[in-house]
Amino acid sequence: ENLPSFIEPGTITEMDIILNKIIKKDVLEEEMRNEIERRKAWEESVLEPYYNNDNYVITEDSLIVVDINKGKGRFAKAGDIMKVYFMFQTLEGDTLLDFNTGKPYELVFGDMALGQGFYEGLSLVAKGGEAEFIIPSSLAWGEEGFQGTILPYTPFKFNLKVVDIMTSDEYEAEQKLIQEQQQRMNLQQQ
């Protein structure tokens, strides 16, 4: 789907494929079950030091609060627009999402697209606050993983900074103001 930068779209390419071995379906399924069990045991061993350390707050749903400055503003309610900087990484160090630079990422609070742990973390931080969480797989993509890109039983580190929280009406008013300013700038440049 994504071409390497050195290949132009439409370029005819060749590829050599070497068949290493053929595995029976039942053997492959057993290997996959073993790998899932290995990942489950690995996650338990990685999270155990957090769960057994009084320096960390564990929520009722098992979200691990590593560090938190709750902020001084208001907390988000369902349907509010949040402007945030955040990074979502596996504990192995692979970055899934990085919105820590440029314009803050805008999202509707309550949309569960990134999993329960992501939104539980968002609910704990008010405007002006920041935090670091560990999200266990049970609050993310669980034992299934995600479309071959996120392995089963993958916990995540979630760093968050909440820049602003707005009602949908406040957000629409802000967008209208931005649009009007842009139109004035365009007229001045003509």
C-alpha positions in Angstrom: 0.0 0.0 0.0 2.8 2.4 0.8 5.7 2.5 -1.6 9.2 3.1 -0.4 10.4 6.7 -1.3 12.8 5.3 -4.0 10.0 3.7 -6.1 7.9 5.9 -8.3 4.1 5.0 -8.5 3.5 2.9 -11.7 7.1 1.6 -11.8 7.3 -2.1 -12.9 9.2 -4.0 -10.3 10.5 -7.6 -9.8 10.7 -9.6 -6.7 12.3 -12.9 -5.9 10.4 -15.0 -3.4 11.9 -18.0 -1.6 9.6 -20.5 0.0 11.2 -21.6 3.2 8.7 -24.2 4.4 5.1 -25.3 4.2 3.3 -25.7 7.5 0.1 -27.6 8.1 -2.9 -25.4 9.2 -3.2 -27.1 12.6 0.6 -26.7 13.3 0.3 -23.0 12.3 -2.7 -22.5 14.6 -0.8 -24.1 17.5 2.2 -21.9 16.9 -0.1 -18.8 16.9 -1.8 -20.0 20.1 1.6 -20.4 21.7 2.7 -17.0 20.5 -0.4 -15.4 22.0 0.2 -17.1 25.3 3.8 -16.0 25.3 2.6 -12.4 24.6 0.1 -12.6 27.5 2.7 -13.8 29.9 5.1 -11.1 28.7 2.5 -8.4 29.3 1.8 -9.7 32.8 5.5 -9.7 33.6 6.0 -6.1 32.2 2.9 -4.7 34.1 3.4 -6.5 37.4 6.1 -4.0 38.7 3.6 -1.1 38.1 0.7 -2.9 39.8 2.8 -3.9 42.8 4.4 -0.4 43.4 2.6 2.1 45.6 4.2 4.9 43.6 1.6 4.4 40.9 -2.1 5.0 41.0 -4.2 2.1 39.4 -7.7 3.0 38.3 -10.6 0.7 38.8 -10.2 -0.4 35.2 -6.5 -1.1 35.7 -5.2 2.0 33.9 -1.8 2.8 35.4 -1.2 6.5 36.2 2.6 6.9 36.1 2.6 10.7 36.5 -0.2 13.3 36.5 -0.6 17.1 36.8 -4.4 17.3 36.6 -4.4 21.0 35.4 -6.5 23.9 36.7 -9.2 24.1 34.0 -12.3 22.2 33.4 -12.6 18.5 32.6 -14.1 17.2 29.4 -17.6 16.0 29.1 -19.1 13.8 26.4 -19.2 15.7 23.1 -16.6 18.3 24.1 -13.8 19.2 21.7 -10.3 18.6 23.2 -7.1 20.0 21.9 -4.2 17.8 23.0 -0.7 16.9 22.4 -0.1 13.2 22.9 2.1 10.2 22.1 1.0 6.6 22.0 3.9 4.1 22.1 4.3 0.4 22.8 6.3 -0.5 25.9 8.9 -1.9 23.5 9.4 1.7 22.2 7.5 1.6 18.9 5.6 4.8 18.3 2.0 4.3 17.1 0.9 7.9 17.1 2.9 11.1 17.8 1.0 14.4 18.0 3.5 16.3 20.1 4.5 19.0 17.6 2.7 21.6 15.5 -1.0 22.4 16.0 -2.7 20.4 18.8 -4.7 17.3 17.8 -8.4 18.0 18.0 -10.8 15.2 19.0 -14.3 14.7 20.3 -14.3 13.4 23.9 -16.2 10.2 24.1 -15.2 8.7 20.8 -13.7 5.3 21.6 -11.7 4.9 18.4 -8.4 4.5 20.3 -9.7 2.3 23.0 -11.1 2.7 26.5 -7.7 3.4 28.2 -7.0 6.3 25.9 -10.3 8.0 26.8 -10.1 7.1 30.5 -6.7 8.9 30.5 -8.2 11.9 28.8 -11.0 12.0 31.4 -8.5 12.3 34.2 -6.7 15.4 32.9 -8.3 18.9 32.8 -7.3 21.9 30.6 -3.7 22.8 31.3 -2.8 19.4 32.7 -0.5 16.7 31.5 0.1 13.0 32.4 1.7 9.8 31.6 -0.2 6.5 31.6 0.4 2.8 31.0 -2.6 1.3 29.2 -2.8 -2.5 29.5 -4.0 -4.4 26.5 -7.3 -5.0 28.2 -8.1 -1.3 27.7 -6.7 -1.1 24.2 -6.7 -3.9 21.5 -6.6 -6.8 23.9 -6.0 -10.4 22.9 -6.9 -9.7 19.3 -4.4 -7.0 18.5 -5.3 -4.7 15.5 -5.1 -5.7 11.8 -1.7 -7.3 12.0 -0.1 -4.0 13.0 -0.6 -4.2 16.8 0.2 -7.6 18.3 -2.1 -9.3 20.8 -1.5 -8.3 24.5 0.3 -5.1 23.6 0.3 -2.5 26.5 0.9 1.2 25.6 2.6 4.2 27.2 0.4 7.2 26.7 1.8 10.8 27.2 -0.8 13.6 27.2 -0.9 17.3 27.5 -4.4 19.0 27.4 -4.2 22.4 25.7 -7.9 23.3 25.6 -11.4 21.8 26.2 -14.3 23.5 24.5 -18.0 22.8 24.1 -19.1 22.1 20.5 -20.7 25.6 20.4 -17.5 27.3 21.6 -15.5 25.3 19.0 -17.9 26.2 16.2 -17.6 29.9 17.2 -13.8 29.6 17.2 -13.8 28.0 13.8 -16.1 30.7 12.4 -13.8 33.4 13.7 -10.7 31.7 12.2 -12.5 31.4 8.8 -13.5 35.1 8.9 -9.9 36.1 9.7 -8.6 34.0 6.9 -11.1 35.6 4.5 -9.9 39.1 5.6 -6.3 38.1 5.1 -7.1 36.7 1.6 -8.9 40.0 0.7 -5.9 42.1 1.9 -3.5 40.0 -0.3 -5.5 40.7 -3.4 
